[in-house]
């Protein structure tokens, strides 16, 4: 799984750029444009862009966007949420 280096985690750019923190559903790190719909995630992935899919919670309708996303951020759920389980593949 990709990770951020210790130096990167301590950098001003990283510290100032963090928009959310939470429980990890799986190990790893992701970088990308923040999108709010599965369609946005799929469309930008098709153009070669990396995206983070943000949802309140996930549902089966989100799966296409979840597969397209480099990372998934949910407001509800946690390590055993639907998003976490799908992210682990």
C-alpha positions in Angstrom: 0.0 0.0 0.0 1.3 3.5 -0.7 2.2 5.6 2.3 3.3 9.2 3.0 6.9 9.6 4.2 7.6 10.9 7.7 9.1 14.1 6.1 6.0 14.7 4.1 3.7 14.3 7.1 5.7 16.9 9.0 5.9 19.4 6.1 4.0 22.7 6.2 2.3 21.9 2.9 0.8 18.7 4.3 -0.1 20.2 7.7 -1.8 23.2 6.1 -3.5 21.1 3.4 -5.3 18.6 5.6 -9.0 19.0 5.3 -10.2 16.0 7.3 -9.0 13.3 9.6 -10.6 10.0 10.7 -10.3 6.3 11.2 -8.5 4.4 8.4 -10.6 1.7 6.8 -7.5 0.2 5.2 -3.7 0.9 5.2 -2.3 3.4 2.7 -2.4 6.9 1.5 -4.1 8.7 -1.4 -3.8 12.0 -3.2 -6.3 13.4 -5.6 -9.0 16.0 -6.4 -11.9 15.9 -4.0 -15.2 14.9 -5.7 -18.7 14.4 -4.3 -20.4 12.1 -6.7 -19.5 8.7 -8.2 -20.0 10.0 -11.7 -17.5 12.8 -11.1 -15.0 10.2 -9.8 -15.5 8.0 -12.9 -15.4 10.9 -15.4 -12.2 12.3 -14.0 -10.5 8.9 -13.6 -11.3 8.3 -17.3 -9.4 11.6 -18.0 -6.4 10.2 -16.1 -6.9 12.2 -12.9 -6.6 10.9 -9.4 -9.6 11.6 -7.2 -10.8 11.2 -3.6 -14.5 10.4 -3.4 -16.2 12.1 -0.4 -19.7 10.9 0.7 -21.7 11.1 3.9 -21.9 7.4 3.8 -21.6 4.9 0.9 -24.2 2.8 -0.8 -24.2 0.2 -3.6 -24.8 2.9 -6.2 -21.4 4.4 -5.3 -19.3 1.3 -6.2 -18.3 2.6 -9.7 -17.0 5.8 -8.2 -15.3 3.9 -5.3 -13.4 1.8 -7.8 -12.4 4.9 -9.8 -11.2 6.8 -6.7 -7.7 6.6 -5.2 -9.3 7.1 -1.8 -12.8 7.3 -0.2 -13.7 9.7 2.6 -17.0 9.2 4.5 -18.5 11.4 7.2 -20.1 8.4 8.8 -18.9 4.9 9.2 -15.5 3.6 10.3 -13.1 0.7 10.0 -16.0 -1.8 9.3 -18.1 0.5 7.1 -19.2 -0.5 3.6 -16.6 1.9 2.1 -13.8 0.4 4.2 -14.8 -3.2 3.2 -14.9 -2.3 -0.5 -11.6 -0.4 -0.3 -9.9 -3.4 1.0 -11.0 -5.2 -2.2 
